[in-house]
Amino acid sequence: EFVQFHPTSFYTGAAAGSGRSFLISEAVRGEGGLLYNQAGDRFMTRYDDRLELAPRDVVARAIQDQMLARGDSHVLLDISHMPAAETLAHFPNIAARCAESGVDITRDPIPVVPAQHYMCGGVQTGLTGETSVPGLFACGEVACTGLHGANRLASNSLLEGLVFATRAVKPAVAHLTATRSTAPLALQYAATHLGGAAAKMPSKLAPAAEAWVAAKRAKLAAVMWNAAGIVRNQADLKAGLEELAGLYVETKALVEAYGLSTPLVELRNLVSVAELIVSSAIQRRESRGLHFCSDYPSPAAEEAHETIIRTSFRRRYDMRQVADTLAAPRPLTGVFPPSPRGPVTKTDPLNPAPRVRDLVLRSIKEQP
């Protein structure tokens, strides 16, 4: 649930979650950059005595508060009052990137918005990167090593990547050496137990299926921004979890119908990570570090512990609610593309094809 939002990414007018953002380094604020809303007010004076030098999470919340209160799409970061030669010498890449969009940072304020930046949590590991799954090692942003806690210092990511990668290499190689003789059998077993996605090479999706996956990824980004963004609340988190449950079963059904493909597997993985973030945030009844919940705006001593989830989504959530929604005779959000594994009866295009619906319902019924 501890997700860092960089307070100042370059605003291009694109929707939140629509792609990668170019970050305007916090060093710009360190060198004297000032934040203004679109009315020209320097607003950080209302939020923190450290002004623009407050921690990232404080600045990100302040910017979002200004945007919501005023209905603005972005705020302005201004360093034009500093000597131009000095600014260009310190920030050549930022100046060049902004210039591509018509912004001269030595003369113009930079339009900025917060953007998701770094995950402090992840797969729980030991001191050598080992996990609870034998042979699986993790390091870097994907791992939860304990170096970050509820917030993040920028240099810690380099420390985490270098130190734990070095620590994990020897045990990983030793495990591979020890299991070399049994690995082929294990791989064969894994390939034949893919939950309906038969052991075939990954296939390319048809254009209609690619469009479906792209639409679901966009929906997933919107759900996460609305439910688990900079400032959260329990109602939005729970509503987001319901949306994620629908995406979970739909994606699982499509994997079973189409087999393995990179876009489908990526979508399934994204939904899994999103659900873990939201479920963890729901459990934390306080605000701490990067997790700010308006229902519980202060830290609570009894909540000063890790959030650990050890079971799958379908074991923790009543998927029958999703089954009832899918079975209801009404239009659904999104269109299931036809499966290439056989003819499908044509129906109302707003309803999922019966074959895929059956797969979704079956996947729910078969859960342990």
Stockholm file with secondary structure:
# STOCKHOLM 1.0

chainA/1-368         EFVQFHPTSFYTGAAAGSGRSFLISEAVRGEGGLLYNQAGDRFMTRYDDRLELAPRDVVARAIQDQMLARGDSHVLLDISHMPAAETLAHFPNIAARCAESGVDITRDPIPVVPAQHYMCGGVQTGLTGETSVPGLFACGEVACTGLHGANRLASNSLLEGLVFATRAVKPAVAHLTATRSTAPLALQYAATHLGGAAAKMPSKLAPAAEAWVAAKRAKLAAVMWNAAGIVRNQADLKAGLEELAGLYVETKALVEAYGLSTPLVELRNLVSVAELIVSSAIQRRESRGLHFCSDYPSPAAEEAHETIIRTSFRRRYDMRQVADTLAAPRPLTGVFPPSPRGPVTKTDPLNPAPRVRDLVLRSIKEQP
#=GR chainA/1-368 SS CCEEEEEEEECCSCCTTSSCCCBCCTHHHHTTCEEECTTSCCGGGGTCTTGGGSCHHHHHHHHHHHHHHHTCSCEEEECTTSCHHHHHHHCHHHHHHHHHTTCCTTTSCEEEEEEEEEESCCEECCTTSBCSSTTCBCCGGGEECSSSTTSCCHHHHHHHHHHHHHHHHHHHHHHHHHHTTTHHHHHHHHHTCSTTSCSCCCCCCCHHHHHHHHHHHHHHHHHHHHHSSSSBCHHHHHHHHHHHHHHHHHHHHHHHHHCCCHHHHHHHHHHHHHHHHHHHHHHCCSCBTTBCBTTBCSCCGGGCSCCCCCSCHHHHSCTHHHHHHHHSSSCCSSCCCCCTTSCCCCCCTTSCCHHHHHHHHHHHHTCC
#=GC SS_cons         CCEEEEEEEECCSCCTTSSCCCBCCTHHHHTTCEEECTTSCCGGGGTCTTGGGSCHHHHHHHHHHHHHHHTCSCEEEECTTSCHHHHHHHCHHHHHHHHHTTCCTTTSCEEEEEEEEEESCCEECCTTSBCSSTTCBCCGGGEECSSSTTSCCHHHHHHHHHHHHHHHHHHHHHHHHHHTTTHHHHHHHHHTCSTTSCSCCCCCCCHHHHHHHHHHHHHHHHHHHHHSSSSBCHHHHHHHHHHHHHHHHHHHHHHHHHCCCHHHHHHHHHHHHHHHHHHHHHHCCSCBTTBCBTTBCSCCGGGCSCCCCCSCHHHHSCTHHHHHHHHSSSCCSSCCCCCTTSCCCCCCTTSCCHHHHHHHHHHHHTCC
//
